[in-house]
Amino acid sequence: MKNLLAFALIILLFSCQQEKKLPRIAIAGLAIESSTFSPARSTAESFKARIGDDIFNYYPFLADSSTNRSRAEWFPTLRGHAIPGGMVTREAYDSLVNLTLDMLRENLPYDGLFFDIHGAMSVEGIDDPEGDFILKVREVVGYETLISTSMDLHGNVSMRLAENSDLITCYRMAPHEDALESKQRAVENLLERLESGKGKPAYKAWIPVPILLPGEKTSTRIDPG
């Protein structure tokens, strides 16, 4: 009788584990450092656009054999990256953003979203491209989805970007030797909040810091950077 009860308990525990659903997490982002002084323009062809499962090839911490890959059900959409260049054309921005939004709509709903950007994109006719982009993403995924944003050390955190990001992190080194490490931190912060049930942080603060350093003093290898 005891053996039967023990066996039944094992089956029950196994069933509970099987029923535990993995969080559903989407991936999206556009990254470019734009120069508004340049007459050149960046087009859609300027971006190395990884779409769907090709995105996993960019993130070693989400490779098939990685622990993080097995911690969630992933829905990669579009992650585009361009080398520093001129302002992005409105046509390019709209085409890349609209494709991202269409792909996001295909697998709703999501528990979380990894928003991988640079933070210094300029687009013709848009004052705050990253803020505009994340707001459009919010309109699709809703406001219950946790968004973890990863960005460059000198990216611009606008009020809209701060309001619509639940978690945010950036590179801590210049030169950016910790770029992939920072992106991994953004993903693992998101996974931890979802797995623990903590969900969205209760409070956020957006505090512009009145400091401006010349470019040659912004290396984290030397003082004061």
C-alpha positions as protocol buffer text, in pm:
chain_id: "A"
residue {
  index: 1
  type: MET
  ca { x: 0 y: 0 z: 0 }
}
residue {
  index: 2
  type: LYS
  ca { x: 283 y: 238 z: 90 }
}
residue {
  index: 3
  type: ASN
  ca { x: 455 y: 158 z: -238 }
}
residue {
  index: 4
  type: LEU
  ca { x: 139 y: 243 z: -430 }
}
residue {
  index: 5
  type: LEU
  ca { x: 103 y: 576 z: -249 }
}
residue {
  index: 6
  type: ALA
  ca { x: 466 y: 663 z: -316 }
}
residue {
  index: 7
  type: PHE
  ca { x: 425 y: 573 z: -683 }
}
residue {
  index: 8
  type: ALA
  ca { x: 109 y: 783 z: -708 }
}
residue {
  index: 9
  type: LEU
  ca { x: 288 y: 1078 z: -549 }
}
residue {
  index: 10
  type: ILE
  ca { x: 574 y: 1050 z: -799 }
}
residue {
  index: 11
  type: ILE
  ca { x: 330 y: 1045 z: -1089 }
}
residue {
  index: 12
  type: LEU
  ca { x: 149 y: 1350 z: -949 }
}
residue {
  index: 13
  type: LEU
  ca { x: 473 y: 1547 z: -909 }
}
residue {
  index: 14
  type: PHE
  ca { x: 583 y: 1452 z: -1259 }
}
residue {
  index: 15
  type: SER
  ca { x: 248 y: 1562 z: -1400 }
}
residue {
  index: 16
  type: CYS
  ca { x: 274 y: 1898 z: -1225 }
}
residue {
  index: 17
  type: GLN
  ca { x: 619 y: 1953 z: -1370 }
}
residue {
  index: 18
  type: GLN
  ca { x: 497 y: 1862 z: -1717 }
}
residue {
  index: 19
  type: GLU
  ca { x: 209 y: 2108 z: -1688 }
}
residue {
  index: 20
  type: LYS
  ca { x: 437 y: 2396 z: -1588 }
}
residue {
  index: 21
  type: LYS
  ca { x: 451 y: 2615 z: -1896 }
}
residue {
  index: 22
  type: LEU
  ca { x: 764 y: 2788 z: -2012 }
}
residue {
  index: 23
  type: PRO
  ca { x: 743 y: 3167 z: -2052 }
}
residue {
  index: 24
  type: ARG
  ca { x: 682 y: 3291 z: -2406 }
}
residue {
  index: 25
  type: ILE
  ca { x: 948 y: 3546 z: -2502 }
}
residue {
  index: 26
  type: ALA
  ca { x: 982 y: 3745 z: -2825 }
}
residue {
  index: 27
  type: ILE
  ca { x: 1301 y: 3905 z: -2958 }
}
residue {
  index: 28
  type: ALA
  ca { x: 1318 y: 4227 z: -3160 }
}
residue {
  index: 29
  type: GLY
  ca { x: 1540 y: 4528 z: -3215 }
}
residue {
  index: 30
  type: LEU
  ca { x: 1713 y: 4775 z: -3447 }
}
residue {
  index: 31
  type: ALA
  ca { x: 2061 y: 4903 z: -3376 }
}
residue {
  index: 32
  type: ILE
  ca { x: 2257 y: 5181 z: -3545 }
}
residue {
  index: 33
  type: GLU
  ca { x: 2463 y: 5476 z: -3428 }
}
residue {
  index: 34
  type: SER
  ca { x: 2362 y: 5761 z: -3656 }
}
residue {
  index: 35
  type: SER
  ca { x: 2543 y: 6082 z: -3744 }
}
residue {
  index: 36
  type: THR
  ca { x: 2304 y: 6369 z: -3805 }
}
residue {
  index: 37
  type: PHE
  ca { x: 2597 y: 6574 z: -3944 }
}
residue {
  index: 38
  type: SER
  ca { x: 2650 y: 6337 z: -4235 }
}
residue {
  index: 39
  type: PRO
  ca { x: 2467 y: 6397 z: -4565 }
}
residue {
  index: 40
  type: ALA
  ca { x: 2469 y: 6019 z: -4618 }
}
residue {
  index: 41
  type: ARG
  ca { x: 2158 y: 5812 z: -4555 }
}
residue {
  index: 42
  type: SER
  ca { x: 2124 y: 5461 z: -4416 }
}
residue {
  index: 43
  type: THR
  ca { x: 1877 y: 5238 z: -4602 }
}
residue {
  index: 44
  type: ALA
  ca { x: 1722 y: 4902 z: -4522 }
}
residue {
  index: 45
  type: GLU
  ca { x: 2013 y: 4741 z: -4708 }
}
residue {
  index: 46
  type: SER
  ca { x: 2252 y: 4906 z: -4458 }
}
residue {
  index: 47
  type: PHE
  ca { x: 2118 y: 4680 z: -4185 }
}
residue {
  index: 48
  type: LYS
  ca { x: 2231 y: 4323 z: -4128 }
}
residue {
  index: 49
  type: ALA
  ca { x: 1881 y: 4197 z: -4064 }
}
residue {
  index: 50
  type: ARG
  ca { x: 1854 y: 3861 z: -3892 }
}
residue {
  index: 51
  type: ILE
  ca { x: 1502 y: 3721 z: -3916 }
}
residue {
  index: 52
  type: GLY
  ca { x: 1342 y: 3435 z: -3727 }
}
residue {
  index: 53
  type: ASP
  ca { x: 1569 y: 3155 z: -3605 }
}
residue {
  index: 54
  type: ASP
  ca { x: 1873 y: 3317 z: -3770 }
}
residue {
  index: 55
  type: ILE
  ca { x: 1873 y: 3554 z: -3471 }
}
residue {
  index: 56
  type: PHE
  ca { x: 1991 y: 3270 z: -3247 }
}
residue {
  index: 57
  type: ASN
  ca { x: 2317 y: 3257 z: -3444 }
}
residue {
  index: 58
  type: TYR
  ca { x: 2399 y: 3604 z: -3313 }
}
residue {
  index: 59
  type: TYR
  ca { x: 2346 y: 3521 z: -2945 }
}
residue {
  index: 60
  type: PRO
  ca { x: 2574 y: 3242 z: -2814 }
}
residue {
  index: 61
  type: PHE
  ca { x: 2383 y: 3250 z: -2484 }
}
residue {
  index: 62
  type: LEU
  ca { x: 2071 y: 3140 z: -2676 }
}
residue {
  index: 63
  type: ALA
  ca { x: 2234 y: 2867 z: -2882 }
}
residue {
  index: 64
  type: ASP
  ca { x: 2058 y: 2530 z: -2910 }
}
residue {
  index: 65
  type: SER
  ca { x: 2273 y: 2378 z: -2637 }
}
residue {
  index: 66
  type: SER
  ca { x: 2251 y: 2673 z: -2398 }
}
residue {
  index: 67
  type: THR
  ca { x: 2066 y: 2662 z: -2067 }
}
residue {
  index: 68
  type: ASN
  ca { x: 1885 y: 2988 z: -2142 }
}
residue {
  index: 69
  type: ARG
  ca { x: 1739 y: 2846 z: -2464 }
}
residue {
  index: 70
  type: SER
  ca { x: 1561 y: 2576 z: -2265 }
}
residue {
  index: 71
  type: ARG
  ca { x: 1425 y: 2820 z: -2006 }
}
residue {
  index: 72
  type: ALA
  ca { x: 1162 y: 2972 z: -2238 }
}
residue {
  index: 73
  type: GLU
  ca { x: 968 y: 2934 z: -2557 }
}
residue {
  index: 74
  type: TRP
  ca { x: 1134 y: 3184 z: -2792 }
}
residue {
  index: 75
  type: PHE
  ca { x: 979 y: 3383 z: -3076 }
}
residue {
  index: 76
  type: PRO
  ca { x: 1252 y: 3573 z: -3263 }
}
residue {
  index: 77
  type: THR
  ca { x: 1122 y: 3831 z: -3510 }
}
residue {
  index: 78
  type: LEU
  ca { x: 1374 y: 4076 z: -3662 }
}
residue {
  index: 79
  type: ARG
  ca { x: 1697 y: 4206 z: -3516 }
}
residue {
  index: 80
  type: GLY
  ca { x: 1873 y: 4451 z: -3748 }
}
residue {
  index: 81
  type: HIS
  ca { x: 2221 y: 4595 z: -3697 }
}
residue {
  index: 82
  type: ALA
  ca { x: 2402 y: 4852 z: -3911 }
}
residue {
  index: 83
  type: ILE
  ca { x: 2750 y: 4998 z: -3878 }
}
residue {
  index: 84
  type: PRO
  ca { x: 2760 y: 5368 z: -3777 }
}
residue {
  index: 85
  type: GLY
  ca { x: 2634 y: 5583 z: -4061 }
}
residue {
  index: 86
  type: GLY
  ca { x: 2406 y: 5860 z: -4173 }
}
residue {
  index: 87
  type: MET
  ca { x: 2047 y: 5917 z: -4066 }
}
residue {
  index: 88
  type: VAL
  ca { x: 1810 y: 5629 z: -4146 }
}
residue {
  index: 89
  type: THR
  ca { x: 1559 y: 5697 z: -4421 }
}
residue {
  index: 90
  type: ARG
  ca { x: 1197 y: 5700 z: -4315 }
}
residue {
  index: 91
  type: GLU
  ca { x: 1120 y: 5434 z: -4576 }
}
residue {
  index: 92
  type: ALA
  ca { x: 1384 y: 5199 z: -4430 }
}
residue {
  index: 93
  type: TYR
  ca { x: 1270 y: 5255 z: -4072 }
}
residue {
  index: 94
  type: ASP
  ca { x: 904 y: 5199 z: -4155 }
}
residue {
  index: 95
  type: SER
  ca { x: 974 y: 4883 z: -4354 }
}
residue {
  index: 96
  type: LEU
  ca { x: 1189 y: 4723 z: -4081 }
}
residue {
  index: 97
  type: VAL
  ca { x: 957 y: 4824 z: -3798 }
}
residue {
  index: 98
  type: ASN
  ca { x: 642 y: 4713 z: -3980 }
}
residue {
  index: 99
  type: LEU
  ca { x: 796 y: 4373 z: -4060 }
}
residue {
  index: 100
  type: THR
  ca { x: 884 y: 4334 z: -3692 }
}
residue {
  index: 101
  type: LEU
  ca { x: 530 y: 4423 z: -3583 }
}
residue {
  index: 102
  type: ASP
  ca { x: 377 y: 4181 z: -3835 }
}
residue {
  index: 103
  type: MET
  ca { x: 596 y: 3899 z: -3702 }
}
residue {
  index: 104
  type: LEU
  ca { x: 509 y: 3986 z: -3343 }
}
residue {
  index: 105
  type: ARG
  ca { x: 137 y: 3961 z: -3423 }
}
residue {
  index: 106
  type: GLU
  ca { x: 182 y: 3604 z: -3549 }
}
residue {
  index: 107
  type: ASN
  ca { x: 253 y: 3450 z: -3206 }
}
residue {
  index: 108
  type: LEU
  ca { x: 69 y: 3661 z: -2949 }
}
residue {
  index: 109
  type: PRO
  ca { x: 53 y: 3666 z: -2651 }
}
residue {
  index: 110
  type: TYR
  ca { x: 399 y: 3700 z: -2493 }
}
residue {
  index: 111
  type: ASP
  ca { x: 511 y: 3695 z: -2133 }
}
residue {
  index: 112
  type: GLY
  ca { x: 828 y: 3885 z: -2216 }
}
residue {
  index: 113
  type: LEU
  ca { x: 1018 y: 4058 z: -2493 }
}
residue {
  index: 114
  type: PHE
  ca { x: 1394 y: 4111 z: -2534 }
}
residue {
  index: 115
  type: PHE
  ca { x: 1434 y: 4454 z: -2700 }
}
residue {
  index: 116
  type: ASP
  ca { x: 1788 y: 4473 z: -2839 }
}
residue {
  index: 117
  type: ILE
  ca { x: 1877 y: 4821 z: -2962 }
}
residue {
  index: 118
  type: HIS
  ca { x: 2169 y: 5066 z: -2977 }
}
residue {
  index: 119
  type: GLY
  ca { x: 1996 y: 5382 z: -2859 }
}
residue {
  index: 120
  type: ALA
  ca { x: 2149 y: 5641 z: -3093 }
}
residue {
  index: 121
  type: MET
  ca { x: 1943 y: 5594 z: -3409 }
}
residue {
  index: 122
  type: SER
  ca { x: 1826 y: 5897 z: -3603 }
}
residue {
  index: 123
  type: VAL
  ca { x: 1541 y: 5871 z: -3853 }
}
residue {
  index: 124
  type: GLU
  ca { x: 1410 y: 6126 z: -4100 }
}
residue {
  index: 125
  type: GLY
  ca { x: 1108 y: 6301 z: -3948 }
}
residue {
  index: 126
  type: ILE
  ca { x: 1121 y: 6122 z: -3608 }
}
residue {
  index: 127
  type: ASP
  ca { x: 1273 y: 6287 z: -3300 }
}
residue {
  index: 128
  type: ASP
  ca { x: 1286 y: 5975 z: -3082 }
}
residue {
  index: 129
  type: PRO
  ca { x: 1311 y: 5660 z: -3299 }
}
residue {
  index: 130
  type: GLU
  ca { x: 1370 y: 5410 z: -3017 }
}
residue {
  index: 131
  type: GLY
  ca { x: 1085 y: 5562 z: -2819 }
}
residue {
  index: 132
  type: ASP
  ca { x: 862 y: 5548 z: -3125 }
}
residue {
  index: 133
  type: PHE
  ca { x: 963 y: 5188 z: -3196 }
}
residue {
  index: 134
  type: ILE
  ca { x: 901 y: 5056 z: -2845 }
}
residue {
  index: 135
  type: LEU
  ca { x: 566 y: 5236 z: -2829 }
}
residue {
  index: 136
  type: LYS
  ca { x: 460 y: 5061 z: -3151 }
}
residue {
  index: 137
  type: VAL
  ca { x: 576 y: 4731 z: -3002 }
}
residue {
  index: 138
  type: ARG
  ca { x: 373 y: 4799 z: -2686 }
}
residue {
  index: 139
  type: GLU
  ca { x: 62 y: 4863 z: -2896 }
}
residue {
  index: 140
  type: VAL
  ca { x: 99 y: 4512 z: -3038 }
}
residue {
  index: 141
  type: VAL
  ca { x: 213 y: 4306 z: -2737 }
}
residue {
  index: 142
  type: GLY
  ca { x: 22 y: 4500 z: -2472 }
}
residue {
  index: 143
  type: TYR
  ca { x: 130 y: 4643 z: -2140 }
}
residue {
  index: 144
  type: GLU
  ca { x: 135 y: 4319 z: -1940 }
}
residue {
  index: 145
  type: THR
  ca { x: 432 y: 4185 z: -2136 }
}
residue {
  index: 146
  type: LEU
  ca { x: 767 y: 4245 z: -1963 }
}
residue {
  index: 147
  type: ILE
  ca { x: 1015 y: 4421 z: -2189 }
}
residue {
  index: 148
  type: SER
  ca { x: 1386 y: 4397 z: -2113 }
}
residue {
  index: 149
  type: THR
  ca { x: 1587 y: 4651 z: -2312 }
}
residue {
  index: 150
  type: SER
  ca { x: 1957 y: 4618 z: -2392 }
}
residue {
  index: 151
  type: MET
  ca { x: 2147 y: 4912 z: -2536 }
}
residue {
  index: 152
  type: ASP
  ca { x: 2480 y: 5080 z: -2596 }
}
residue {
  index: 153
  type: LEU
  ca { x: 2662 y: 5262 z: -2319 }
}
residue {
  index: 154
  type: HIS
  ca { x: 2596 y: 5602 z: -2479 }
}
residue {
  index: 155
  type: GLY
  ca { x: 2247 y: 5534 z: -2611 }
}
residue {
  index: 156
  type: ASN
  ca { x: 1969 y: 5782 z: -2544 }
}
residue {
  index: 157
  type: VAL
  ca { x: 1711 y: 5681 z: -2283 }
}
residue {
  index: 158
  type: SER
  ca { x: 1414 y: 5901 z: -2362 }
}
residue {
  index: 159
  type: MET
  ca { x: 1113 y: 5928 z: -2135 }
}
residue {
  index: 160
  type: ARG
  ca { x: 912 y: 5710 z: -2375 }
}
residue {
  index: 161
  type: LEU
  ca { x: 1180 y: 5442 z: -2383 }
}
residue {
  index: 162
  type: ALA
  ca { x: 1203 y: 5445 z: -2003 }
}
residue {
  index: 163
  type: GLU
  ca { x: 825 y: 5435 z: -1957 }
}
residue {
  index: 164
  type: ASN
  ca { x: 781 y: 5137 z: -2189 }
}
residue {
  index: 165
  type: SER
  ca { x: 1083 y: 4935 z: -2073 }
}
residue {
  index: 166
  type: ASP
  ca { x: 1034 y: 4728 z: -1758 }
}
residue {
  index: 167
  type: LEU
  ca { x: 1403 y: 4636 z: -1730 }
}
residue {
  index: 168
  type: ILE
  ca { x: 1697 y: 4809 z: -1895 }
}
residue {
  index: 169
  type: THR
  ca { x: 2071 y: 4753 z: -1909 }
}
residue {
  index: 170
  type: CYS
  ca { x: 2365 y: 4878 z: -2113 }
}
residue {
  index: 171
  type: TYR
  ca { x: 2726 y: 4801 z: -2186 }
}
residue {
  index: 172
  type: ARG
  ca { x: 2955 y: 4886 z: -1895 }
}
residue {
  index: 173
  type: MET
  ca { x: 3278 y: 4907 z: -2093 }
}
residue {
  index: 174
  type: ALA
  ca { x: 3413 y: 5136 z: -2365 }
}
residue {
  index: 175
  type: PRO
  ca { x: 3544 y: 4996 z: -2595 }
}
residue {
  index: 176
  type: HIS
  ca { x: 3243 y: 4765 z: -2576 }
}
residue {
  index: 177
  type: GLU
  ca { x: 3418 y: 4440 z: -2488 }
}
residue {
  index: 178
  type: ASP
  ca { x: 3114 y: 4332 z: -2286 }
}
residue {
  index: 179
  type: ALA
  ca { x: 2849 y: 4378 z: -2556 }
}
residue {
  index: 180
  type: LEU
  ca { x: 2729 y: 4017 z: -2567 }
}
residue {
  index: 181
  type: GLU
  ca { x: 2769 y: 3984 z: -2192 }
}
residue {
  index: 182
  type: SER
  ca { x: 2537 y: 4282 z: -2147 }
}
residue {
  index: 183
  type: LYS
  ca { x: 2276 y: 4138 z: -2383 }
}
residue {
  index: 184
  type: GLN
  ca { x: 2293 y: 3811 z: -2190 }
}
residue {
  index: 185
  type: ARG
  ca { x: 2237 y: 4004 z: -1867 }
}
residue {
  index: 186
  type: ALA
  ca { x: 1926 y: 4167 z: -2016 }
}
residue {
  index: 187
  type: VAL
  ca { x: 1787 y: 3827 z: -2116 }
}
residue {
  index: 188
  type: GLU
  ca { x: 1866 y: 3660 z: -1783 }
}
residue {
  index: 189
  type: ASN
  ca { x: 1717 y: 3952 z: -1589 }
}
residue {
  index: 190
  type: LEU
  ca { x: 1398 y: 3899 z: -1789 }
}
residue {
  index: 191
  type: LEU
  ca { x: 1398 y: 3523 z: -1734 }
}
residue {
  index: 192
  type: GLU
  ca { x: 1452 y: 3567 z: -1360 }
}
residue {
  index: 193
  type: ARG
  ca { x: 1158 y: 3805 z: -1324 }
}
residue {
  index: 194
  type: LEU
  ca { x: 930 y: 3570 z: -1515 }
}
residue {
  index: 195
  type: GLU
  ca { x: 1042 y: 3246 z: -1347 }
}
residue {
  index: 196
  type: SER
  ca { x: 1026 y: 3392 z: -997 }
}
residue {
  index: 197
  type: GLY
  ca { x: 681 y: 3537 z: -1053 }
}
residue {
  index: 198
  type: LYS
  ca { x: 803 y: 3884 z: -953 }
}
residue {
  index: 199
  type: GLY
  ca { x: 681 y: 4029 z: -1281 }
}
residue {
  index: 200
  type: LYS
  ca { x: 714 y: 4399 z: -1344 }
}
residue {
  index: 201
  type: PRO
  ca { x: 922 y: 4608 z: -1100 }
}
residue {
  index: 202
  type: ALA
  ca { x: 701 y: 4802 z: -862 }
}
residue {
  index: 203
  type: TYR
  ca { x: 888 y: 5128 z: -923 }
}
residue {
  index: 204
  type: LYS
  ca { x: 1106 y: 5285 z: -1191 }
}
residue {
  index: 205
  type: ALA
  ca { x: 1298 y: 5612 z: -1196 }
}
residue {
  index: 206
  type: TRP
  ca { x: 1412 y: 5817 z: -1496 }
}
residue {
  index: 207
  type: ILE
  ca { x: 1688 y: 6055 z: -1386 }
}
residue {
  index: 208
  type: PRO
  ca { x: 1890 y: 6243 z: -1650 }
}
residue {
  index: 209
  type: VAL
  ca { x: 2245 y: 6285 z: -1519 }
}
residue {
  index: 210
  type: PRO
  ca { x: 2397 y: 6628 z: -1606 }
}
residue {
  index: 211
  type: ILE
  ca { x: 2738 y: 6499 z: -1715 }
}
residue {
  index: 212
  type: LEU
  ca { x: 2904 y: 6542 z: -2053 }
}
residue {
  index: 213
  type: LEU
  ca { x: 3247 y: 6396 z: -2130 }
}
residue {
  index: 214
  type: PRO
  ca { x: 3447 y: 6456 z: -2448 }
}
residue {
  index: 215
  type: GLY
  ca { x: 3488 y: 6147 z: -2663 }
}
residue {
  index: 216
  type: GLU
  ca { x: 3855 y: 6096 z: -2584 }
}
residue {
  index: 217
  type: LYS
  ca { x: 3769 y: 6080 z: -2211 }
}
residue {
  index: 218
  type: THR
  ca { x: 3492 y: 5821 z: -2231 }
}
residue {
  index: 219
  type: SER
  ca { x: 3708 y: 5506 z: -2231 }
}
residue {
  index: 220
  type: THR
  ca { x: 3646 y: 5293 z: -1924 }
}
residue {
  index: 221
  type: ARG
  ca { x: 4011 y: 5187 z: -1941 }
}
residue {
  index: 222
  type: ILE
  ca { x: 4131 y: 5527 z: -1820 }
}
residue {
  index: 223
  type: ASP
  ca { x: 4011 y: 5798 z: -1581 }
}
residue {
  index: 224
  type: PRO
  ca { x: 3763 y: 5961 z: -1548 }
}
residue {
  index: 225
  type: GLY
  ca { x: 3557 y: 5720 z: -1759 }
}
